C-alpha cells in the first residue's frame, strides 16, 4: 500500500483504484502498469489532444470526408481505431471494477 493509499484509507476512509496497465499489442507485454501522475503528464502532447479531438468528432459526426473509410487516410483510420479500442478497453475494465469505484454523488 502506497503512502497516498494509506492517507486516503486512514484519513478519508477511502482507497484509490489502480487503473489498468497498457498491454503492448505487438509484444503482449504489459507496460505502463499503474502509472504515476508524472508519467501520465509526459504523455500529454499536442498530437494526443488532436487525436482525441478527431476521435470525438468521428463519434459525433462520422468520418471527416463522409465517403467511408476507404477514402480516408490510413493514419486517420489508425488513430480512430486505436482510441476506440482504448475506450472499449477502459469501459470493460470499468464494468469489471464498478463495485470498487467511488460513486460520483458520494462526498
Secondary structure, DSSP 8 states (H G I E B T S, - for coil): --HHHHHIIIIIS--------EE-TTT--EESTT--HHHHHHT--HHHHHHHHHHHHHHHH--TTSS-GGGS-HHHHHHHHHHHHHHHHHHHHHHHTTTTS--TT--
